[in-house]
Amino acid sequence: MSGSSYFRKAVEALAPYVPGLQPEGEGWLKLNTNENPFPPSPRVLEAIREAASERLLLYPNPTAEPVRKAAAAVFDVPPEMVLVGNGADEVLSLIAHAFLDKGDRVLVGDPTYTLVEVLVAIREARLTHVPLQEDFTLPERFFGRPAKLVYLPSPNAPTGVLHALDEVDRLCETTDGIVVLDEAYVDFAREHGLALVHKYGNLIVLRTLSKSYSLAGLRVGFAIAQPEVIAGLMKVKDSYNMSLVSQVAAVAALEDQTYWRECVRRVVEQREFLGGALAGLGFTVVPSEANFVFVKPPQRAAKDVYDALVARRVLVRHFDRPRVSEYLRITVGSEPQNQELLGAMKAALVALGVTFEGVV
């Protein structure tokens, strides 16, 4: 009997989530997984050095209480409204375990963050995709539908489109189940929906330190919701889900808001530059409020352009899925990285036979 036969049928049938490619070797320009091009606050490195030299023999705080307090101060909520997870992905997994029984309906837009599809399949819940409109905004039929859980990333992954606050408000008002508002990229946007957690008991807002705080490698994410929701999620959390190093780094990052604001400003500035430059090359650029741009290449298939960039040791993201296969998602880099990308992009397009003004 093969080992796979011991797994649950739902697991055997599962198509796992595939993260962005992590290249081996040197010389790659990596703009495929939405990492911040700028380093974390110097306070983070100092806090890690201190923890590594003095405290690693101790278990970490089981509820990451210092992080909860630091995050609560930044998010302007009491600590009992904050849960800390091993990245926002773990928080999504905890939500699935806490709320979904077999057969429960989960509502998502299309396109969306595909890890959610995997988590729903593991729980043997039923997933309903509602296609977003041509401009990737919410259609009318997304509201008022019966569902145990509604998942809404805003800004959207992978498009970068921000959903209006009045739409989020209406979604919470018209949904009987839990609304998960994934704001992983919202630090780069013009507005956020965090204040709505005080209005709605069925809303969970997700945040992360991976993007704007440059801590993708340490995995720190948050659920913000009313205290009874957080208390329920705590029941399914591992005892020590957050390492000591992650906790001290998170506190240091959250306490350095001056550094954080400047980092966000620089990323947004480069996002506008990159989007404008790609539009000048003939790309269709979806308006983004994240730390990436979502673009359709001129004249050639997105996969062809992706392959041509890989040949030049430049990594962006291509999704082989309906609605998004004709687009590329490109992480916003530093100014030198963006200039390098644009040079490689021009060369790739010319090699593919694309003709446009200004390129020789």
N, C-alpha and C positions, 0 to 999 in steps of 0.2 A: 504494500500500500504506500503510495507516494506521500511525502510529507505535506504537500499542499492540501490533501484531502481532509486534514484535521482542522483546517480553517473554516470559519463560518462562511456560508455561501456568499454573503454580501461582501466579505473580504476577498474571496477568490475571484469574484467578478469585478473587483474594484480596479479602475484605472487611476493610479496614484497621481498626485499633484507633482508637476515637474517644474522645479525652480529654474531661474535663469542660469545659463551655462557659466561655470566657474573655470576659466581657462588655466591651463598649465604652462609654465615657462614665462619668460619675460617678454616685454615689448608689446603687450596688448594695451589698447585703449578700451577700457571696460565701461561701457555706458548702457548696460542691459539690466541692472537690478536695482536701480533707483537709490544707490548709495549717495551720501553727501560727499561732494568733492573736497570739502574742507574738514580739517581735523576737529575733534571734540575740544571742549574747553580745556585749557591747561590745568584747571582745578581737578578734572577727571583723572588725568595721569598722576597727579600728586596723591589723590585719594587711593588709587589703585596701588601705588608703590607702598603707601603706609599699610594698607590691608595685607598686601603680600608679605611684608616683612614681619608683621606682628600678630596677625589674627587668623590665619588660615587654619589653625588647629581647632577652631571653634565652629560649631554649627551656625548658620545664619539665622536671623530672625525669621520664624516660620511664616509670619504674615507680611514680611517686608515692611514692618511698621514705620521705620524711618523714611522709607520711600513713599508710603501712603501719606505721611504728614507733609513731606516736601511737595508731592504732587497736589495734594489738597490745597496748599497755599497758592500754587500756580493756577490751578483750575477754579479756585474760589468756591470750594465745596468742603464740607467736613470730611475728615479721614474715613469715617464709616461709609462714605459713598464711593470709596475707591478700592478696587482690587488690583493687585500687581501680578502680572503674568510674565512667563518666559517668552516675551514678544507678544504682539497682538494676536499672532496665530494661536498661541496656547489659550488665550482668552476666548477666541472663537471656538476652540475645541471644548473648553469648559462650558460654554453656552450650549453647544450641541448636546453634551452629556447631561446637562441640568434640565433642559427643556424638551428634548425631542424623544418621543416614543415611536416605535415602529408604526408606520402609516401616517404620521403627522405630516401636514402640508407645510412646505417652506416656499416662500415667494421671493424670487430674485429677478432683477432686470437682466437683460441680455444685450450687450456683454456685461460680465461681472467678474469678480475675483474668483478664480476657479477652485481655490482651496475649499471654498464653502460647499461646492458640489461634492467634493470628496467626503467632507465631514457629514454631510446629510446622508450620503450613501452608506457610510459606516453605521449610522444609527437606523438605517432602513426606513428613513422617512421619505416622503414624496416631494420631489422638487418641481416647482412650476416656474418656467421661464416666461417673462413678459418682455417681448422685444422693445427696446428703447426706440424712440423716434429717430428719424434720419440724422438729426443733430445730436443724438445721444441724450436727449432730455427725457423726462418721465412722461409716458402716455397717460391719458385719462384712466385707462383700464387697470392701471397699477394700484389705484386707490379703492378702498372699501371691499377688497376681496378677502374671503375667509382664509386664515392661515394661522398656524401655531406660532410661526416666526417669519418675520420679514427682514431681509438683509439688504441694506442700502449703503454702498460705499460712496462717500461724498467728500472730496472729489472722487469721481469714479475711477476704479481700476478696471480696465487699462486706459480709459480715454482721457482722464484728467478733467472731465466736465464736473463743475460744482452744481449741486441741486439746491434750488432756492429754499430759504428757511421756511417760507410759508407752505411749501410743498412738504417739507419734513414735518411741520406742525400738523398739517392736514392728514398726513399718513399716520401719525400717532393717534390722532383723534378718531380716525375711521377704521383702525385695526384693533381687533379683539385680542390678538396675541402680542408677542414681544416684537418690538422694532429694534433692530441692531443698526445703529448709525456708525459706520466705520469711517472715522475721520483720521486715518493714518497719514493723509497728505494735507490736512486742513491748515497746518501752520503756514503753508505757502499761499493760502486763499484769502479772499477779502472778508469772509465772515464764517462763523461756525455755529453749530447748534447745541453747544454745551448747556446753555441756560435752560433748554427745554427739559432737562432731567428734573428740574424742580417742579415742572408743570405736569409731567406724565410719569406714572408709575410703571408703564410698560416700555419705557425707553432705556436702552443701554447704549452709551456712547463709547467708542473705542478710540484710544490714542496710543502713540508709540514714541519711543526715543530713537528709533532706528533712522528716521529720515532727517528731520531738522536738527536733531541733537547729535548726529554723527555717531550713534552707538549701535549700528546694525550688528556688529560682532558680539555685543554683550546681551542682546535679546531682552529688552524691557518694554512691556506694553501695559496698558491700563484698561479696565472697565470702569466707567463712571455711571452710577445709577442710584436710585433711591436705596436707603439702607437695607430694606428687607430683601431686595434683589441681590445686593452684594453678599448679604449673609447666606443666601441660598447657594450662590456660586462658590462661596468659601467651603461648603460641604463637599464639593467634588474636586477641590484643588489638592494637589500633592502637598505633603507636610512642609517640605523644604524645596519649593519649586524655583526659588530665586537664590542664586549663589551669593556669597558674601561680597565677592568682587563686583558683581552686577549691582548689588544694592548700594555699595558705597559710591560707585561710579554714577549711578542714577541720581543720587542725592546731590552730588557735586555738580552734575550737569544742570539739574533743575534750579539750583541756587545761583547759577551764573546766567541770569536772564539778559544781562547786557551783551555778553558774548553771543548768546542764542539769537537775539534780535538782529545783530549785525550779520550773522551767518545766513539767516533767512533772507535778509535784504539782498545779499550778494547773489544768492541762488535765484531769487525772483528777477533780479536785474539780468542775469545771464539767461534765464528762461525767455525773457522778452527778446533779447538779442538773438538767441538761437532760433526761436520761432520765426522772427522776421527774416533772418538770413535764409532759412529753408524755404520760406514763402517766395523769396526772391529767386530761388532756384527752380521754382515751379511746383513745389510741394503744396498739397492741400493740408493746412495746419488746423487741427481742431483746437478751439480756445481752451487753454489749460490753466488750472489753478493749482497744479501739483508741482513736483520737482522733475517733471519729464514733459516731453511733447509727444503728441500722437499725430503722425503725419502719413499722408498717402503720396508715394513718389509719382513724378510725372512720367508718362509714356511706358513705363516698364512695371512688371509685377513686383510687389514688395519683396517676395522671396528672392527674386533675382538680385535686387539691390542688396538685400541682407547678405547673400552669398558673396557678392562682389566686395562688400565691406569686410567680411571675415577673411577673405583672401588677402586683404590689406591689414590684417590683425586689428580690426576694429569690431567690437561687439556692441550691437544694439539688440532689441528684442523683436522677434517675429512670432506671431501666434497663428498656428495652422487651425483656425476655427472659423466658422461662418461669421459674417459681419465684420470681423477684424483682420482677416487674412490679407487684405489689401493695404493694411497699414503697418507702419513700424512705430514702436515705442522707443524713444531715445531719452535716456537720462540726461538731465542738465549737468554739465561738467563745469569746471573752472574755465576762465577765459582761454588759457592756453589749450585745454582739452577741447573746448568747443571749436577753436580755430583749427586744431588738428582734425577733428571730425569733419568739418566743412571741406577741408582740403581733400581728405580721403573720399568724401561723398562726391565732390566734383569729378575726381578721377574715376570713381566707380561708374558714375552716370555716363561719362564720355566713353568709357570702355564698353558700356552696354549699348552705345549708339544713340543715347539721348542727345538731342540738339536743343540748345536754348541759348538765349542772348547772354553774352558776358562770359561764356566759358570757352576756352580754346583747347 
